[in-house]
């Protein structure tokens, strides 16, 4: 990390977290953030659900909710980027404050509630997106919608023509009763609508399902069964958690979803269990607590074909991206793997 980025991160930590996040996006738009460009190697290049990735490290949804910093993110070294979540109509989300740093835990709590500018604003930005990046959109539902399941399909139908992939997000804990859509029958019906919208696009794209880390064993089995039957391209495991195990920070009691380091073990166990349940028939993307090359590697060996991060950037900045990508390449080489795919699931049993 450069001295300039260290100073910038130190300054941002003195500012309200949501305000700091806005300033970080502004720095990306202005070209002031780290921009290593394309990071790849023969070992790191991978194909996931038909997507050709230069490396397996992606940016999770939520960082750039409204796709306002795509040019900067395209140069940041990620193998793929996910923006959103986006709902059919704009909505303000929950009242502020709604984002809290848990510095002692290297974590965050958010209760944003799908604040975003809506699918029309998103569609306009996607139409002029950088074409050299692998870009996906996280699909959401309006809080006051009469038919939340239909909202996901509506956003995909409007925005899908300029995407490389889309993600169905029924796992955010911050929209009341949204997680109810993870139930077997509700999820099957929702995904049928989304896949019909996907099939109506001029060029169908892979659709992923993002799940909660708080599912019990029966719920996880149901999700695996529905995912396999629905035609989705893969599963993203996981979203934030409502658990508060072991947190030390002053804001630990705030309502919302916990992300960052405390989520790593929980989300990786869910990932490994889902890998076992799906028997390699669906690619999985591991997210939750990734903040180092070693943690990215652990997710891959637990069953992930690719990984995502977000909260770690609060503490390590965009300089983390080349550090993790290059470190992952070295770890794969150390253990004799010629590709990411060769390492997927090789330590799954350690997490079961």
N, C-alpha and C positions, 0 to 999 in steps of 0.2 A: 504494500500500500504506500502510495506517495505521501510526502509530508502535507501536500495540499489536501489530499483526501482525508487524512487523519484530522487535520484542522477542521475540515468541513463537517465530518461526522461529530466531532466534539461540539461544534456550534449547534448542529441540529439537535443534539441531545439536551440542549438547554432550552429548546423551544417545545411548545405543546406538540404532542406526537402527530396529531392530524395535520397541523400546520407544517411540521417538519416534513411530513410525507409530501405535501404539496410543493414545498421548496425543492425536494429531491427530484420530483417530476419536472419542475421548471428548469433545473440544472441539466437534466437529460435533453430537454427540448432546445436548450441554448448551446448544447455541445460541450458542456463543462465537465461531464462525467467521464470516467475511464472508458476507453473504446478500443479494446484489443482487436476487434474485428473477428473474423472467422477463426475458431479454434477447432482443429481437427487433426486426425491421424488415421492411418489404416486401421489401427486398433480401436479407435473411438467411433469411427463411422458405423452407424447402425440403421436398421430398417425396422420400424415399429408400426404395426397396423397399416402398412403401405406407405408410411411417411419415411423419407430418406433424411436422416438427421446427421449433421456433421459431428455431433457429440451428443451424449445422452442426458445432458444437464439442461433442464428447462426452467423458465420462470413461471411460478404458479399464478393463477388468477388472483385478483385483488390488488396487485401492485399498481397496475395501470387500468383502472376500472373503465375508463372512457376512451381508451386508445389515443391519448393525446401525446404520447412520447414514443411512437413506433420507430421513428428514424433513429433515435438514440439507442433504443433497445435492440434494434437490428445490428448495431455495431458493438454491443456489449459482450459478445462471445457466447451467448446461450445457443444451445442446439435447437431450441424451440421456445416460443413465447405464447402464453395464454393470457388474454385480456378479459375484461368483464369482472363480475357478472352483469349481464344486460337483461333488462325486462322490457316488455312491450312499450309501456309508458314510462316517462321519467318519474322518479320518486326520490324524495329527500332522504329516506332512511330514518333511522332512529335519532332521537335528540342527542346533541353533544353535551358532555364529552362521551365518546364512544370508542376511543382507542387508548390503551394504557400500556406503557412500557413496564415490563417486569425485569429490570436490569439484573438483579441478583440471580434470576433464573434464566437469563438469556432467552426471554420469552416475551409474548405480548398477549393481551386480551382485547378482542374487538367485539363490538355489537353493532356494526354498521347498519345491517338490515337492508342490504341490496340498494344502497344509495347509488344512483347512476342517472345519466342523461337520457336514457331510453334508446330504443332500437333505431330510430330514425337518425339520431346524431351518430350512433355507432356505425350505421350503414354508410353514411357520408364519409366518415374517416377511413373505413375499410376500403372504400372504392379507390382511395389514393394511397394505399398502404405500400411500403417497400416490398418489392417482389423477391428479394433475395433472402427472405426469412421464412421459417415455418411458423405459421401464425394460427392460433386457435381462439375460439370465443367460448366463454363460460355462459351458459344459458340460465336465466332465472325467471321467476314469476313475480308479478306485482302482489304486494301485501294484501290489497283490497280486491284482488281479482275474483270474479265469480267462478272462474274455471282455471285454476292454476295449472293443471296438466296441459291445457291448450296453449298457455302462454309460452311454454318451452318450444313447442312446434312453431308458433307464430314468429318468435325471434329467429329461429333457424331459417324459416322460409324467407324472411326479409334480408338476413345478413349472410346466408350460407354461400352465396355466389362468389364472395371474396375471401373465403376462409380455406385453410388447409385441413382443419378439424374443428369439432365442436364438442363441448362437454355439458352433460345434463347434471345440474347441481341441485340435488334434492337433499343435501346433507348439511347445509348451513344451519347452525343452531339459532340464528338471529332473526329469522322470520317465523312467527308463531305457526306451529303445526306443519311447517314445511317438511320436517323429517317424517311425518306420517306418510308421505308419498313413497317412502322406502319399503312400505308394506308390500307383500308379494303381489296381491291383485292390483293395487293402485299403481305400483311400479310397472307392472306388465302393460297396463292400459296406457300409462303415460308414454312409455317407450315405443309402443305401437304407433302412437300419434307422431312422435318425433321422427321415427324411422320412415313413416309415410311422407313427412315433410322433406326429409333428407333425399328420398327417392325422387321427389319432384324437382330437385335442383338440376341444373344443366349438367353438372359434373358431381355426382354423389361423393361425399367426403366421409372419413371415419368419424364416428360418434362415440365418445367415451362417457362412462357413468362415474360420477364422483360420489364416494360413500363416506359415511361417518365412521370414526374410530370407536364409537360407543355402542355399536351393534353387539348384541349377544350372539352366542353360537348359532342359535336357530335363525336369527335375523340374517347372519352372514351366509348361512346355507341358502336361505331364500333368495338373497341378492345374487349369489353365484348361479343359482338355477335360472332365475329370470334373465340375467345378463347373457348366459349361454343360449337361451332360447330366443332372445329378442333380436339378435343380429347386431348388437353393439360391437364396436371394434376392440374395446378393452375397458378396463376399470382403473380409475385413479383412487389410490388408497393412501392417505385419507384427508378429510377435511379437519377442522379444528375440533377440540374436545371440550365437553362440559366438566370433565373431571378436574379436580384441584389437588391431586396427590402430591405432597411434598413441596408445594410452592412456598417460597420464603418472602417474596416481595410484598411491599405495602399494599399494592393494588390487587393482591391475589383473590380477594373476595368480590371483585367487580363481576357483574353479570356479563356473559358473553362466552365466546369460544377461545380457548387457549391454543396458541401456536408457539413454535420454537422448540428449544431443547427438551422441555418436559414431555413433549408429545412423541419424541423419537421412539422410545421403546414400545409404547402402546400402538402407534401406527405401524411399526415394523412387524409386530406380532400379528396384527390384522392382515397385513400384506402377505406374510408367510402362510397364514391359515387360508387366505383366499387363493394363493398359489396352489396349495394342496387341493383345495376343493375344485378348482378349475382344471387341474392336471395339465397345465401348460397350453390349454386350448384358447386362452385369451391373454394377450399381452397386458401386463400391469404396469402402471406408473406409480412409483413410490414417492410420497410427499409427507412431510411431517418431521421437523427437527433436523433437517439436513443442513449442516453448517461446516462440513469439512469433507475432504476427499475420502477419508476413512468411513464417514457416515454414508456418503453416496455409494461407496463400494459395498457396505453392509446391506443397504437396501437392494442393490442388484443381486447380491448373493442370496438374499432372502426371497427373491422371486421377481424383482422389478426389471423390466426391459429398459426403462429410463426413469429418471428422477426429476423432481422439481424442488425449488426452494423459494422462500420469500422472506420470512422473519429474520433469518440470519443476516440479510442485507442491512437490517437496522443496526447491527452491531459490527459488521465487517465490511460494509460497503460493496460496491461493484467489483472491487479488487478481488473479492472472493471467487468470482467466476473463473478467471484463468487459473487461480490457485487450485480450485477444486478439479477443474478439467485436466490440468497438467498432472496433478497428483493422482487422479484416477487412472490416467494412462500409465503412470509409473507403477501403481499397485497391480494393474492387470498384467503388466510385463513381469513384475516380480514373481507373480504366481503362475506364470507360464500360459496365460490366456492370450490367444491371438485376436480376440474380439470381445466386445461386451456380451454378445449372445452366448459365448462359451461359458461365461461366468454366471449367467442368470440361474438362480435357484440352487447353486452348488452348496450353500450353507443354510438352506431352508430349515432343516431339522433343528438347527441351533435355536430357532425362534418359536418352535412349536411346543 
